[in-house]
Amino acid sequence: MMDAPAACQVQLRNKPAGHRANAWNEGEKVLFQTTMAFVMRQHLKQEFSLSNILVCNETAPVSLWFVVTSPLDPTLLVDKEDVAAAVRKFRHRINCVFLLTDLTLEFVDLYPTLAEPAKLRLSVYLVVFLVMMSVIGAVMVVLFVSTVRELKCKKKQEADKGEEQQRVKKVENGSTSEDVHDTMF
C-alpha cells in the first residue's frame, strides 16, 4: 500500500511525545480510522465508515500508512489531494482527538496551512483614538480644576483685602485695638 499514489503516512514524533514510543493498540487504531472517516465525511459530504479507512504497515515508534476508499465503490481510492485537503481543513479536530499537536502528530508530506490570523474585535485605530480622547479629556479636567482653584484663590485674596481696608486701628490710651470700627467717619 505504500506504493499506492493515494497512500498517506502518519508519524508520531518521538522527541516531544517520548512517552508514546510504542505502536498504537487496536483501540487507538480504531479511533484514528473513526476520526479520518469523520474528516472525510465532513469534507466530501459522503457517507464514509471505518471500512473505508485502510491502515497498514504499522511500525514502532508509531508510524503507519493509510488509504481512503470510496464509499460508493470500495475498489476505488480517494485522491491523495482530497485526503490532504480534508486533513488540512480538520487538522485541529484530529489533533484534539489524540490530545496532540502539529509538532507531535505528523502527516508526512501533508503540510499544514497557516492558520487564519486572529481578527481583533477592536481595530488599532479605534484604540489609538480612544487613548488620545482620554488624554484630551484628562487635560481638560486638569485645566478646569486649576481654573476653579485660581478663581477661588483670587476671591479669597480680594475678600482679605476688603477686610483690611474696613479695619480701622484705633489708639486708646497708648494701645491699639483691632476689629473696632470707627463709626464717626
Accessible surface in RSA format (square Angstrom, percent):
REM  Atomic radii and reference values for relative SASA: ProtOr
REM  Chains: A
REM  Algorithm: Lee & Richards
REM  Probe-radius: 1.40
REM  Slices: 20
REM RES _ NUM      All-atoms   Total-Side   Main-Chain    Non-polar    All polar
REM                ABS   REL    ABS   REL    ABS   REL    ABS   REL    ABS   REL
RES MET A   1    84.24  43.6  35.33  23.4  48.92 116.5  44.95  38.2  39.29  52.1
RES MET A   2   103.15  53.4  87.68  58.0  15.48  36.9  71.69  60.9  31.47  41.7
RES ASP A   3   141.21  98.9 112.39 111.9  28.82  68.1  42.39  99.8  98.81  98.5
RES ALA A   4    26.33  24.2  13.03  20.1  13.30  30.3  18.98  26.7   7.35  19.5
RES PRO A   5   121.43  88.5  98.03  89.4  23.39  85.0 110.21  91.0  11.22  69.7
RES ALA A   6     6.96   6.4   6.09   9.4   0.87   2.0   6.55   9.2   0.41   1.1
RES ALA A   7     2.55   2.3   0.34   0.5   2.21   5.0   0.34   0.5   2.21   5.9
RES CYS A   8     0.54   0.4   0.36   0.4   0.17   0.4   0.17   0.4   0.36   0.4
RES GLN A   9    30.41  17.0  29.18  21.3   1.22   2.9   1.22   2.6  29.19  22.1
RES VAL A  10     0.04   0.0   0.04   0.0   0.00   0.0   0.04   0.0   0.00   0.0
RES GLN A  11    61.98  34.7  61.98  45.3   0.00   0.0   6.55  13.9  55.44  42.0
RES LEU A  12     6.91   3.8   1.68   1.2   5.23  13.1   1.68   1.2   5.23  14.1
RES ARG A  13    97.72  41.0  91.95  46.9   5.77  13.7  32.89  44.9  64.84  39.3
RES ASN A  14    70.26  48.4  62.43  60.3   7.83  18.9  26.54  63.9  43.72  42.3
RES LYS A  15   198.66  96.9 165.99 101.8  32.67  77.8 118.76 106.9  79.90  85.1
RES PRO A  16    77.34  56.4  37.08  33.8  40.26 146.3  49.42  40.8  27.92 173.5
RES ALA A  17     2.26   2.1   1.57   2.4   0.69   1.6   1.61   2.3   0.65   1.7
RES GLY A  18    46.14  56.9   0.00   N/A  46.14  56.9  26.93  73.9  19.21  43.0
RES HIS A  19   152.09  83.1 108.85  75.7  43.24 110.6  93.39  96.2  58.71  68.3
RES ARG A  20    41.90  17.6  40.50  20.6   1.40   3.3  23.22  31.7  18.68  11.3
RES ALA A  21    50.48  46.4  42.03  64.9   8.45  19.2  42.36  59.6   8.12  21.5
RES ASN A  22   109.05  75.2 100.97  97.6   8.08  19.5  39.82  95.8  69.23  66.9
RES ALA A  23    47.80  43.9  33.97  52.4  13.83  31.5  34.15  48.1  13.65  36.2
RES TRP A  24    15.71   6.3   1.88   0.9  13.82  32.5   1.96   1.0  13.75  22.3
RES ASN A  25    92.76  64.0  83.10  80.3   9.66  23.3  42.71 102.8  50.05  48.4
RES GLU A  26   116.66  67.0 112.04  84.8   4.61  11.0  66.68 129.0  49.97  40.8
RES GLY A  27    51.10  63.0   0.00   N/A  51.10  63.0  39.26 107.7  11.85  26.5
RES GLU A  28    48.31  27.7  47.21  35.7   1.10   2.6  16.93  32.8  31.38  25.6
RES LYS A  29    39.07  19.1  39.07  24.0   0.00   0.0   8.97   8.1  30.10  32.1
RES VAL A  30    65.44  43.1  65.44  59.2   0.00   0.0  65.44  56.9   0.00   0.0
RES LEU A  31    73.06  40.7  70.34  50.3   2.72   6.8  72.81  51.1   0.24   0.7
RES PHE A  32     0.08   0.0   0.08   0.0   0.00   0.0   0.08   0.0   0.00   0.0
RES GLN A  33    31.40  17.6  31.40  23.0   0.00   0.0   0.00   0.0  31.40  23.8
RES THR A  34    64.74  46.0  63.77  64.6   0.97   2.3  59.09  79.4   5.65   8.5
RES THR A  35     8.57   6.1   4.39   4.5   4.17   9.9   6.16   8.3   2.41   3.6
RES MET A  36     0.00   0.0   0.00   0.0   0.00   0.0   0.00   0.0   0.00   0.0
RES ALA A  37     7.76   7.1   7.51  11.6   0.24   0.6   7.76  10.9   0.00   0.0
RES PHE A  38    69.72  34.9  65.19  40.4   4.53  11.8  68.93  41.8   0.79   2.3
RES VAL A  39     0.00   0.0   0.00   0.0   0.00   0.0   0.00   0.0   0.00   0.0
RES MET A  40     0.00   0.0   0.00   0.0   0.00   0.0   0.00   0.0   0.00   0.0
RES ARG A  41    93.03  39.1  91.19  46.5   1.84   4.4  26.36  36.0  66.66  40.4
RES GLN A  42    63.46  35.5  61.67  45.1   1.80   4.3   2.63   5.6  60.84  46.1
RES HIS A  43    46.97  25.7  31.65  22.0  15.32  39.2  23.66  24.4  23.32  27.1
RES LEU A  44    47.52  26.5  31.91  22.8  15.61  39.2  34.99  24.6  12.53  33.7
RES LYS A  45   160.79  78.4 129.46  79.4  31.33  74.6 105.03  94.5  55.76  59.4
RES GLN A  46    67.20  37.6  60.41  44.2   6.79  16.2  21.68  46.1  45.53  34.5
RES GLU A  47   125.75  72.2 115.01  87.0  10.75  25.6  60.72 117.4  65.04  53.1
RES PHE A  48     1.17   0.6   0.00   0.0   1.17   3.0   0.00   0.0   1.17   3.3
RES SER A  49    53.07  44.8  47.26  63.1   5.80  13.4  43.40  92.4   9.67  13.5
RES LEU A  50    78.44  43.7  74.27  53.1   4.17  10.5  74.37  52.2   4.08  11.0
RES SER A  51    85.66  72.4  64.41  86.0  21.25  49.0  57.11 121.6  28.55  40.0
RES ASN A  52     9.84   6.8   9.84   9.5   0.00   0.0   0.00   0.0   9.84   9.5
RES ILE A  53     0.30   0.2   0.00   0.0   0.30   0.7   0.00   0.0   0.30   0.8
RES LEU A  54    73.20  40.8  71.77  51.3   1.43   3.6  73.20  51.4   0.00   0.0
RES VAL A  55    27.21  17.9   1.56   1.4  25.65  61.8   1.56   1.4  25.65  69.6
RES CYS A  56    30.89  23.4  25.47  28.4   5.42  12.7  28.96  73.4   1.93   2.1
RES ASN A  57    65.10  44.9  45.26  43.7  19.84  47.8  19.35  46.6  45.75  44.2
RES GLU A  58    67.16  38.6  39.07  29.6  28.09  66.9  18.13  35.1  49.03  40.0
RES THR A  59    76.63  54.5  69.17  70.1   7.46  17.8  66.52  89.3  10.11  15.3
RES ALA A  60    71.02  65.3  41.05  63.3  29.97  68.2  41.11  57.9  29.91  79.2
RES PRO A  61    55.59  40.5  52.47  47.8   3.12  11.3  52.47  43.3   3.12  19.4
RES VAL A  62     3.93   2.6   1.68   1.5   2.25   5.4   2.64   2.3   1.29   3.5
RES SER A  63    14.48  12.2  13.16  17.6   1.31   3.0   8.74  18.6   5.74   8.0
RES LEU A  64     1.83   1.0   1.83   1.3   0.00   0.0   1.83   1.3   0.00   0.0
RES TRP A  65    52.57  21.1  52.57  25.4   0.00   0.0  45.94  24.5   6.62  10.7
RES PHE A  66     0.02   0.0   0.00   0.0   0.02   0.0   0.00   0.0   0.02   0.1
RES VAL A  67     3.00   2.0   2.37   2.1   0.63   1.5   3.00   2.6   0.00   0.0
RES VAL A  68     0.18   0.1   0.08   0.1   0.10   0.2   0.08   0.1   0.10   0.3
RES THR A  69     5.00   3.6   5.00   5.1   0.00   0.0   4.23   5.7   0.77   1.2
RES SER A  70    19.19  16.2  19.19  25.6   0.01   0.0   9.48  20.2   9.71  13.6
RES PRO A  71    34.75  25.3   7.38   6.7  27.37  99.5   8.72   7.2  26.03 161.8
RES LEU A  72   153.33  85.4 120.28  86.1  33.05  83.1 123.78  86.9  29.55  79.5
RES ASP A  73    52.95  37.1  51.96  51.7   0.99   2.3  17.80  41.9  35.15  35.1
RES PRO A  74    93.91  68.4  82.97  75.6  10.94  39.8  83.11  68.6  10.81  67.2
RES THR A  75   117.76  83.8  86.22  87.4  31.54  75.2  83.63 112.3  34.13  51.6
RES LEU A  76   106.20  59.1 105.27  75.3   0.93   2.3 106.20  74.6   0.00   0.0
RES LEU A  77    71.77  40.0  47.48  34.0  24.29  61.1  47.48  33.3  24.29  65.4
RES VAL A  78    15.33  10.1   9.96   9.0   5.37  12.9  15.27  13.3   0.05   0.1
RES ASP A  79    86.15  60.3  81.44  81.1   4.71  11.1   7.97  18.8  78.18  78.0
RES LYS A  80    56.37  27.5  53.92  33.1   2.45   5.8  25.55  23.0  30.81  32.8
RES GLU A  81   128.95  74.0 121.62  92.0   7.33  17.4  68.14 131.8  60.81  49.7
RES ASP A  82    50.78  35.6  50.62  50.4   0.15   0.4   0.31   0.7  50.47  50.3
RES VAL A  83     0.63   0.4   0.63   0.6   0.00   0.0   0.63   0.5   0.00   0.0
RES ALA A  84     6.55   6.0   6.55  10.1   0.00   0.0   6.55   9.2   0.00   0.0
RES ALA A  85    36.25  33.3  30.98  47.8   5.27  12.0  33.66  47.4   2.59   6.9
RES ALA A  86     0.00   0.0   0.00   0.0   0.00   0.0   0.00   0.0   0.00   0.0
RES VAL A  87     0.18   0.1   0.18   0.2   0.00   0.0   0.18   0.2   0.00   0.0
RES ARG A  88    83.45  35.0  68.02  34.7  15.43  36.7  16.12  22.0  67.34  40.8
RES LYS A  89   116.82  57.0  94.37  57.9  22.45  53.5  69.23  62.3  47.58  50.7
RES PHE A  90    28.03  14.0  28.03  17.4   0.00   0.0  28.03  17.0   0.00   0.0
RES ARG A  91    18.03   7.6  17.96   9.2   0.07   0.2  13.36  18.3   4.67   2.8
RES HIS A  92   112.21  61.3 105.72  73.5   6.49  16.6  82.35  84.9  29.86  34.7
RES ARG A  93   112.46  47.2 111.76  57.0   0.70   1.7  24.23  33.1  88.23  53.5
RES ILE A  94     0.03   0.0   0.03   0.0   0.00   0.0   0.03   0.0   0.00   0.0
RES ASN A  95    13.68   9.4  13.68  13.2   0.00   0.0   6.05  14.6   7.63   7.4
RES CYS A  96    85.85  64.9  73.69  82.2  12.16  28.6  27.87  70.6  57.98  62.5
RES VAL A  97    61.15  40.2  37.12  33.6  24.03  57.9  44.58  38.7  16.57  45.0
RES PHE A  98    14.59   7.3   3.37   2.1  11.21  29.2   7.55   4.6   7.03  20.1
RES LEU A  99   161.24  89.8 132.36  94.7  28.88  72.6 139.80  98.2  21.44  57.7
RES LEU A 100    22.20  12.4   9.23   6.6  12.97  32.6  12.39   8.7   9.81  26.4
RES THR A 101    75.53  53.7  72.89  73.9   2.64   6.3  72.98  98.0   2.55   3.8
RES ASP A 102    59.79  41.9  49.54  49.3  10.25  24.2  19.71  46.4  40.08  40.0
RES LEU A 103   121.86  67.9 121.56  87.0   0.30   0.8 121.56  85.4   0.30   0.8
RES THR A 104    13.72   9.8  13.72  13.9   0.00   0.0  13.72  18.4   0.00   0.0
RES LEU A 105     0.00   0.0   0.00   0.0   0.00   0.0   0.00   0.0   0.00   0.0
RES GLU A 106    41.54  23.8  41.51  31.4   0.03   0.1   8.30  16.1  33.24  27.1
RES PHE A 107     3.59   1.8   0.00   0.0   3.59   9.4   0.00   0.0   3.59  10.3
RES VAL A 108    34.36  22.6  32.59  29.5   1.78   4.3  32.65  28.4   1.71   4.6
RES ASP A 109    85.71  60.0  69.95  69.6  15.76  37.3  14.84  34.9  70.88  70.7
RES LEU A 110     5.45   3.0   3.83   2.7   1.63   4.1   3.83   2.7   1.63   4.4
RES TYR A 111   151.21  70.6 149.49  85.1   1.72   4.5 117.81  88.5  33.40  41.2
RES PRO A 112    66.77  48.7  48.74  44.4  18.03  65.5  49.41  40.8  17.36 107.9
RES THR A 113    92.01  65.4  70.15  71.1  21.86  52.1  56.63  76.1  35.39  53.5
RES LEU A 114   174.77  97.3 152.15 108.8  22.62  56.9 153.93 108.1  20.84  56.1
RES ALA A 115    92.92  85.4  64.13  99.0  28.79  65.5  73.67 103.7  19.26  51.0
RES GLU A 116   129.37  74.3 101.46  76.8  27.91  66.5  48.79  94.4  80.57  65.8
RES PRO A 117   108.45  79.0  95.42  87.0  13.03  47.4 105.69  87.3   2.76  17.1
RES ALA A 118    95.40  87.7  62.46  96.4  32.93  74.9  72.55 102.2  22.85  60.5
RES LYS A 119   171.78  83.8 142.08  87.2  29.70  70.7  94.22  84.8  77.56  82.6
RES LEU A 120   132.11  73.6 105.28  75.3  26.83  67.5 107.27  75.3  24.84  66.9
RES ARG A 121   237.60  99.8 198.04 101.0  39.55  94.2  83.42 114.0 154.17  93.4
RES LEU A 122    94.28  52.5  88.51  63.3   5.77  14.5  88.95  62.5   5.33  14.3
RES SER A 123    60.12  50.8  48.93  65.3  11.18  25.8  45.38  96.6  14.73  20.6
RES VAL A 124    94.97  62.5  91.30  82.7   3.67   8.9  93.14  80.9   1.84   5.0
RES TYR A 125   184.26  86.0 179.85 102.3   4.41  11.5 132.78  99.8  51.48  63.5
RES LEU A 126    73.62  41.0  69.72  49.9   3.90   9.8  72.97  51.2   0.66   1.8
RES VAL A 127    67.03  44.1  66.44  60.1   0.59   1.4  67.03  58.2   0.00   0.0
RES VAL A 128    84.58  55.7  82.51  74.7   2.07   5.0  84.58  73.5   0.00   0.0
RES PHE A 129   114.99  57.5 110.61  68.5   4.38  11.4 114.85  69.6   0.14   0.4
RES LEU A 130    88.07  49.0  86.80  62.1   1.28   3.2  87.14  61.2   0.93   2.5
RES VAL A 131    83.99  55.3  80.99  73.3   3.00   7.2  83.88  72.9   0.11   0.3
RES MET A 132   102.68  53.2 102.68  68.0   0.00   0.0  76.19  64.8  26.49  35.1
RES MET A 133    94.33  48.8  88.37  58.5   5.96  14.2  74.98  63.7  19.35  25.6
RES SER A 134    75.86  64.1  59.50  79.4  16.35  37.7  41.63  88.7  34.22  47.9
RES VAL A 135    78.04  51.3  74.97  67.9   3.07   7.4  78.00  67.8   0.03   0.1
RES ILE A 136    82.76  47.1  81.48  60.7   1.28   3.1  82.72  59.6   0.04   0.1
RES GLY A 137    29.70  36.6   0.00   N/A  29.70  36.6  29.18  80.1   0.52   1.2
RES ALA A 138    57.77  53.1  48.91  75.5   8.86  20.2  55.58  78.3   2.19   5.8
RES VAL A 139    78.00  51.3  76.21  69.0   1.79   4.3  77.95  67.7   0.05   0.1
RES MET A 140   122.79  63.6 117.50  77.8   5.28  12.6 100.21  85.2  22.58  29.9
RES VAL A 141    94.14  61.9  91.83  83.1   2.31   5.6  94.14  81.8   0.00   0.0
RES VAL A 142    99.29  65.3  95.19  86.2   4.10   9.9  98.69  85.8   0.60   1.6
RES LEU A 143   108.44  60.4 108.22  77.4   0.22   0.6 108.44  76.2   0.00   0.0
RES PHE A 144   140.24  70.2 134.45  83.3   5.79  15.1 139.65  84.7   0.59   1.7
RES VAL A 145    75.77  49.9  74.10  67.1   1.67   4.0  75.54  65.6   0.23   0.6
RES SER A 146    51.62  43.6  47.06  62.8   4.56  10.5  39.18  83.4  12.44  17.4
RES THR A 147    72.76  51.7  69.55  70.5   3.21   7.7  50.47  67.8  22.28  33.7
RES VAL A 148    54.54  35.9  53.93  48.8   0.61   1.5  54.41  47.3   0.13   0.4
RES ARG A 149   166.65  70.0 165.91  84.6   0.74   1.8  39.17  53.5 127.48  77.3
RES GLU A 150   104.25  59.9  98.95  74.9   5.29  12.6  31.44  60.8  72.81  59.4
RES LEU A 151   101.50  56.5 100.89  72.2   0.60   1.5 100.89  70.9   0.60   1.6
RES LYS A 152   140.42  68.5 134.95  82.8   5.47  13.0  82.10  73.9  58.32  62.1
RES CYS A 153    73.84  55.9  70.85  79.0   2.99   7.0  17.68  44.8  56.17  60.6
RES LYS A 154   110.34  53.8 109.33  67.1   1.01   2.4  60.74  54.7  49.60  52.8
RES LYS A 155   152.76  74.5 147.74  90.6   5.03  12.0  91.43  82.3  61.33  65.3
RES LYS A 156   144.41  70.4 138.52  85.0   5.89  14.0  87.07  78.4  57.34  61.1
RES GLN A 157   114.88  64.2 112.63  82.3   2.24   5.3  34.41  73.2  80.47  61.0
RES GLU A 158   120.38  69.1 111.11  84.1   9.27  22.1  41.89  81.0  78.48  64.1
RES ALA A 159    56.22  51.7  42.17  65.1  14.06  32.0  53.83  75.8   2.39   6.3
RES ASP A 160    69.04  48.4  67.60  67.3   1.44   3.4  21.44  50.5  47.60  47.5
RES LYS A 161   139.14  67.9 137.54  84.4   1.60   3.8  81.24  73.1  57.89  61.7
RES GLY A 162    28.82  35.5   0.00   N/A  28.82  35.5  27.63  75.8   1.19   2.7
RES GLU A 163    91.95  52.8  89.43  67.7   2.52   6.0  30.97  59.9  60.98  49.8
RES GLU A 164   116.53  66.9 102.27  77.4  14.25  33.9  27.50  53.2  89.03  72.7
RES GLN A 165   150.83  84.3 119.93  87.6  30.91  73.6  45.39  96.6 105.44  80.0
RES GLN A 166   125.77  70.3 114.05  83.4  11.72  27.9  35.88  76.4  89.89  68.2
RES ARG A 167   106.27  44.6  91.74  46.8  14.53  34.6  19.97  27.3  86.30  52.3
RES VAL A 168    62.45  41.1  58.98  53.4   3.46   8.3  61.94  53.8   0.50   1.4
RES LYS A 169   142.54  69.5 119.21  73.1  23.32  55.5  65.80  59.2  76.74  81.7
RES LYS A 170    89.82  43.8  86.41  53.0   3.41   8.1  44.79  40.3  45.03  48.0
RES VAL A 171   103.67  68.2  78.80  71.3  24.87  59.9  78.80  68.5  24.87  67.4
RES GLU A 172    83.22  47.8  78.38  59.3   4.84  11.5  26.08  50.4  57.14  46.7
RES ASN A 173   162.98 112.4 116.65 112.7  46.33 111.6  41.03  98.8 121.95 117.9
RES GLY A 174    74.34  91.7   0.00   N/A  74.34  91.7  35.20  96.6  39.14  87.7
RES SER A 175    68.03  57.5  62.62  83.6   5.41  12.5  46.80  99.7  21.24  29.8
RES THR A 176    89.07  63.3  64.18  65.1  24.89  59.3  37.42  50.3  51.65  78.1
RES SER A 177    34.82  29.4  30.50  40.7   4.32   9.9  29.94  63.8   4.88   6.8
RES GLU A 178   107.05  61.5  89.21  67.5  17.85  42.5  22.60  43.7  84.45  69.0
RES ASP A 179    99.39  69.6  79.80  79.4  19.59  46.3  27.78  65.4  71.61  71.4
RES VAL A 180    61.26  40.3  57.85  52.4   3.41   8.2  60.77  52.8   0.49   1.3
RES HIS A 181   103.84  56.8  87.43  60.8  16.42  42.0  57.17  58.9  46.68  54.3
RES ASP A 182    44.32  31.0  27.79  27.7  16.53  39.1   6.09  14.3  38.23  38.1
RES THR A 183   123.80  88.1  92.25  93.5  31.55  75.2  70.74  95.0  53.07  80.2
RES MET A 184   167.18  86.6 135.27  89.5  31.91  76.0 112.03  95.2  55.14  73.1
RES PHE A 185   213.04 106.6 149.87  92.8  63.17 164.4 176.85 107.2  36.19 103.6
END  Absolute sums over single chains surface
CHAIN  1 A    13609.0      11629.9       1979.1       8509.5       5099.5
END  Absolute sums over all chains
TOTAL         13609.0      11629.9       1979.1       8509.5       5099.5
